[in-house]
Amino acid sequence: MIEFSISSEENEEVSIISITGEVDIFTSPRLKEEFIKLFKQDQFRIVVNMLETRYFDASGLGVLAGALKHCYKMGGSIAVVYAVPHIIRVFNITGMDKVFKIFETQKEAISFLNNLDQSK
């Protein structure tokens, strides 16, 4: 079993949250705390890198949805990067794949967020 860990970093105007391990009812509060930390730093363009995430349930999706709503209010957005097919399945089943911008690479996600101003 891969131990859960979460970290964040800045890349130009974009913040990146990287998640390793499993996001479930026990670990999703830590994800929420990470978003709150970024919001307090006026960071509202966020990549959620799930390349090392092995499990992701509805509690994590709820945290992401709440964070996305706040980012939208502040003129930002969230882009999700995934590698494991069953991660994207959670988004597909719930219809959240139509709400979130989902990418296969972090580079694509960063590019999307960097170009938000141009798409308005």
BAFI-3210 file (N, C-alpha, C; in Angstrom, 3 decimals, decimal comma, padded with zeros to 6 digits):
// residues 120
n [1|2|3|4|5|6|7|8|9|10|11|12|13|14|15|16|17|18|19|20|21|22|23|24|25|26|27|28|29|30|31|32|33|34|35|36|37|38|39|40|41|42|43|44|45|46|47|48|49|50|51|52|53|54|55|56|57|58|59|60|61|62|63|64|65|66|67|68|69|70|71|72|73|74|75|76|77|78|79|80|81|82|83|84|85|86|87|88|89|90|91|92|93|94|95|96|97|98|99|100|101|102|103|104|105|106|107|108|109|110|111|112|113|114|115|116|117|118|119|120]
n.u [000,833|000,538|001,636|-000,307|000,277|000,615|001,412|002,320|003,222|004,504|004,231|005,090|002,289|000,613|-000,492|000,459|-000,920|000,108|-000,772|-000,247|-000,932|-003,931|-007,075|-009,571|-012,336|-010,916|-008,548|-009,249|-009,857|-007,303|-006,625|-008,481|-007,521|-005,137|-006,025|-007,265|-005,039|-003,728|-005,669|-005,612|-003,280|-003,930|-004,102|-005,580|-005,572|-005,144|-003,454|-004,278|-002,427|-002,683|-001,171|000,173|-001,799|-003,673|-006,170|-009,385|-012,132|-015,659|-015,626|-013,264|-013,812|-015,867|-014,459|-012,830|-014,817|-015,948|-013,696|-013,247|-015,513|-015,009|-012,642|-013,617|-015,250|-013,292|-012,094|-010,468|-009,484|-009,530|-007,424|-007,212|-004,918|-004,375|-003,460|-004,155|-006,626|-009,018|-009,326|-010,206|-012,591|-014,235|-014,811|-016,170|-018,446|-019,875|-020,438|-018,792|-016,701|-017,474|-017,463|-014,957|-011,750|-009,773|-006,685|-003,978|-001,346|000,804|001,925|000,096|-002,101|-001,116|-000,663|-003,307|-004,403|-002,736|-003,601|-006,122|-007,023|-006,932|-008,978|-011,286]
n.v [-001,177|002,198|004,978|007,791|011,043|014,572|017,485|020,857|023,240|026,129|027,171|029,468|031,318|029,427|027,040|023,846|020,940|017,932|014,590|011,610|008,183|007,187|008,792|009,267|009,026|009,407|010,716|012,876|015,306|016,394|017,096|019,121|020,981|021,665|023,030|025,224|026,450|027,337|029,090|031,087|032,237|033,578|031,998|030,718|029,344|026,203|023,163|019,828|017,247|013,992|011,839|009,981|009,007|006,430|005,640|007,067|008,549|009,462|011,331|012,744|013,798|015,521|017,442|018,478|019,558|021,584|023,222|023,935|025,477|027,685|028,613|029,376|031,547|033,369|033,907|031,936|028,489|024,866|022,314|018,929|016,258|012,980|009,472|006,819|004,691|004,068|006,260|008,397|007,265|007,644|010,343|010,249|008,586|010,109|012,328|014,456|014,782|016,498|018,871|019,416|020,301|018,017|016,412|014,595|015,150|017,118|019,368|020,087|020,783|022,976|024,749|025,174|026,528|028,775|030,090|031,045|033,756|034,563|033,137|034,348]
n.w [000,000|-000,859|000,876|001,873|000,686|000,355|-001,443|-002,298|-004,815|-006,549|-009,932|-011,944|-012,549|-011,612|-009,244|-008,003|-006,836|-005,651|-005,350|-003,653|-003,322|-001,623|-001,830|000,323|002,634|004,956|004,261|002,652|004,096|004,454|001,882|001,461|003,329|002,084|-000,195|001,092|002,227|-000,110|-001,112|000,830|000,130|-002,094|-004,397|-007,177|-009,495|-010,157|-010,482|-010,078|-009,497|-010,129|-010,794|-009,255|-007,691|-006,368|-005,580|-005,442|-004,075|-003,626|-001,545|-001,897|-004,403|-003,726|-002,231|-004,267|-005,962|-004,357|-004,063|-006,720|-007,258|-005,603|-006,788|-009,325|-008,592|-007,955|-010,315|-011,286|-011,872|-011,820|-012,889|-013,666|-013,499|-014,493|-014,281|-013,810|-015,010|-013,492|-011,893|-013,508|-014,151|-011,899|-012,176|-014,645|-014,120|-012,291|-013,738|-013,508|-015,198|-017,116|-015,854|-014,733|-016,056|-017,574|-017,889|-019,466|-019,023|-016,935|-018,062|-020,103|-018,507|-017,037|-019,131|-020,029|-017,755|-017,652|-019,879|-019,329|-019,164|-021,815|-022,964|-022,216]
ca.u [000,000|001,278|001,228|-000,873|001,009|000,137|002,334|001,983|004,315|004,084|004,881|004,665|001,022|-000,184|-000,077|000,298|-001,103|000,426|-001,345|000,253|-001,673|-005,381|-007,913|-010,827|-012,979|-009,925|-007,486|-009,776|-009,703|-005,963|-006,708|-009,201|-006,582|-004,159|-006,708|-007,441|-003,723|-003,487|-006,619|-005,114|-002,151|-004,527|-003,828|-006,867|-005,313|-004,531|-003,373|-004,295|-001,670|-003,076|-000,405|000,567|-002,976|-004,089|-007,591|-010,029|-013,567|-016,584|-015,259|-012,256|-014,498|-016,574|-013,468|-012,457|-015,945|-016,014|-012,545|-013,472|-016,517|-014,321|-011,720|-014,420|-015,652|-012,121|-011,547|-009,514|-010,016|-008,738|-007,183|-006,858|-004,038|-004,529|-002,769|-004,808|-007,968|-010,160|-009,483|-011,079|-013,904|-015,007|-015,302|-017,140|-019,674|-020,591|-020,664|-017,871|-015,772|-017,969|-017,276|-013,521|-010,835|-008,956|-005,573|-003,094|-000,023|000,849|002,246|-001,171|-002,922|-000,527|-000,927|-004,723|-004,599|-002,012|-004,324|-007,501|-007,345|-007,107|-010,217|-012,443]
ca.v [000,000|003,447|005,917|009,044|012,286|015,687|018,618|021,875|024,075|027,122|027,162|030,755|031,794|028,238|026,187|022,421|020,034|016,553|013,635|010,243|007,233|007,067|009,874|008,680|009,759|009,686|011,601|014,041|016,557|016,950|017,736|020,374|021,882|022,144|024,065|026,406|027,084|028,053|030,205|032,145|032,848|034,110|031,084|030,213|028,536|025,060|021,834|018,714|016,177|012,699|010,800|008,973|008,689|005,064|005,468|008,367|008,293|010,595|012,366|013,558|014,523|016,613|018,475|019,113|020,351|022,787|024,059|024,469|026,537|028,853|029,113|030,075|032,844|034,238|034,050|030,866|027,176|023,702|021,328|017,642|015,382|011,623|008,414|005,532|004,748|004,056|007,605|009,144|006,616|008,320|011,582|009,888|008,043|011,182|013,438|015,542|014,949|017,631|020,053|019,637|020,163|016,854|016,275|013,456|015,617|018,343|020,454|020,506|021,422|024,286|025,574|025,564|027,530|029,994|030,742|031,383|035,143|034,674|032,476|035,121]
ca.w [000,000|-000,955|001,914|001,394|000,900|-000,453|-001,425|-003,288|-005,295|-007,530|-011,232|-012,515|-011,988|-011,327|-008,128|-008,292|-005,706|-006,045|-004,401|-003,744|-002,489|-001,689|-001,316|000,798|003,717|005,994|003,780|001,927|004,840|004,205|000,570|001,686|004,012|001,096|-000,971|001,951|002,321|-001,366|-001,204|001,716|-000,590|-003,333|-005,508|-007,644|-010,695|-009,471|-011,090|-009,134|-010,139|-009,566|-011,480|-008,266|-006,886|-006,686|-005,245|-005,290|-003,915|-003,676|-000,578|-002,568|-005,466|-003,065|-001,913|-005,532|-006,450|-003,539|-004,397|-008,065|-007,130|-005,042|-007,810|-010,334|-008,015|-007,893|-011,662|-011,575|-012,218|-011,433|-013,941|-013,063|-014,272|-013,974|-015,016|-013,587|-015,615|-012,575|-011,334|-014,421|-014,099|-010,849|-012,789|-015,688|-013,520|-011,597|-014,661|-013,194|-016,314|-017,887|-015,016|-014,578|-017,188|-017,218|-018,819|-019,257|-018,606|-016,134|-018,990|-020,723|-017,478|-016,764|-020,311|-019,963|-016,709|-018,037|-020,967|-018,924|-019,501|-023,257|-023,392|-021,758]
c.u [000,883|000,739|000,728|000,084|000,466|001,150|001,859|003,226|003,742|004,912|004,354|003,381|000,125|000,392|-000,376|000,181|-000,841|-000,036|-000,765|-000,594|-003,169|-006,069|-009,260|-011,368|-011,977|-008,873|-008,005|-009,734|-008,324|-005,898|-007,405|-008,288|-005,567|-004,775|-006,862|-006,130|-003,430|-004,415|-006,167|-003,930|-002,604|-004,150|-005,150|-006,775|-004,489|-004,589|-003,419|-003,672|-001,976|-002,339|000,027|-000,582|-003,492|-005,564|-008,167|-011,527|-014,372|-016,232|-014,204|-012,865|-015,275|-015,650|-013,079|-013,570|-016,088|-014,887|-012,718|-014,460|-015,860|-013,362|-012,469|-014,825|-014,515|-011,435|-010,536|-010,191|-009,096|-008,619|-006,657|-005,985|-004,135|-003,732|-003,534|-006,250|-009,129|-010,338|-010,449|-012,483|-014,801|-015,600|-016,381|-018,474|-020,518|-020,928|-019,723|-016,794|-016,211|-017,787|-015,794|-012,810|-009,835|-007,922|-004,738|-001,703|-000,136|001,120|000,976|-002,051|-002,426|-000,811|-002,372|-004,932|-003,892|-002,758|-005,757|-007,899|-007,636|-008,415|-011,465|-012,788]
c.v [001,248|004,409|007,211|010,187|013,335|016,816|019,628|022,699|025,083|026,984|028,383|031,212|030,646|027,509|024,739|021,665|018,628|015,610|012,253|009,366|007,287|008,294|009,259|009,528|010,158|010,704|012,857|015,334|017,201|017,635|019,091|021,406|022,474|023,232|025,351|027,175|027,901|029,250|031,381|032,879|033,447|033,293|030,434|029,511|027,352|023,808|020,831|017,534|014,869|011,547|009,675|008,603|007,323|004,793|006,848|008,134|009,591|011,691|013,294|014,392|015,706|017,765|019,218|020,019|021,654|023,755|024,699|025,627|027,822|029,454|029,889|031,462|033,857|034,387|033,000|029,585|026,097|022,797|020,057|016,853|013,995|010,636|007,097|005,600|004,774|005,393|008,400|008,541|007,249|009,614|011,281|009,447|009,145|012,361|014,609|015,728|016,098|018,950|020,418|019,536|019,087|016,615|015,052|013,877|016,919|019,551|020,985|021,264|022,828|025,237|026,061|026,685|028,848|030,776|031,109|032,786|035,306|034,087|033,252|036,216]
c.w [000,000|000,092|001,288|001,690|-000,050|-000,332|-002,458|-003,607|-006,279|-008,791|-011,974|-011,819|-011,518|-010,115|-008,489|-006,983|-006,238|-004,948|-004,684|-002,832|-002,714|-001,096|-000,975|001,945|004,807|005,555|003,073|002,746|004,649|002,844|000,698|002,353|003,036|000,215|-000,155|002,077|001,060|-001,512|-000,335|001,093|-001,924|-004,563|-005,927|-008,996|-010,218|-010,339|-009,952|-009,861|-009,419|-010,250|-010,543|-007,330|-007,318|-006,392|-004,970|-005,197|-003,901|-002,675|-001,170|-003,683|-004,900|-002,710|-003,192|-006,045|-005,668|-003,859|-005,777|-008,025|-006,606|-006,068|-008,882|-009,841|-008,063|-009,263|-012,052|-012,002|-011,651|-012,648|-013,270|-014,030|-013,657|-014,823|-014,949|-014,107|-014,616|-011,864|-012,214|-014,428|-013,037|-011,404|-013,827|-015,110|-012,900|-012,512|-014,434|-014,268|-017,218|-017,139|-014,912|-015,913|-016,783|-018,313|-018,478|-018,813|-017,813|-017,033|-019,659|-019,736|-017,163|-017,921|-020,328|-018,954|-017,034|-019,114|-020,602|-019,334|-020,991|-023,735|-022,970|-022,731]
res [m|i|e|f|s|i|s|s|e|e|n|e|e|v|s|i|i|s|i|t|g|e|v|d|i|f|t|s|p|r|l|k|e|e|f|i|k|l|f|k|q|d|q|f|r|i|v|v|n|m|l|e|t|r|y|f|d|a|s|g|l|g|v|l|a|g|a|l|k|h|c|y|k|m|g|g|s|i|a|v|v|y|a|v|p|h|i|i|r|v|f|n|i|t|g|m|d|k|v|f|k|i|f|e|t|q|k|e|a|i|s|f|l|n|n|l|d|q|s|k]
***
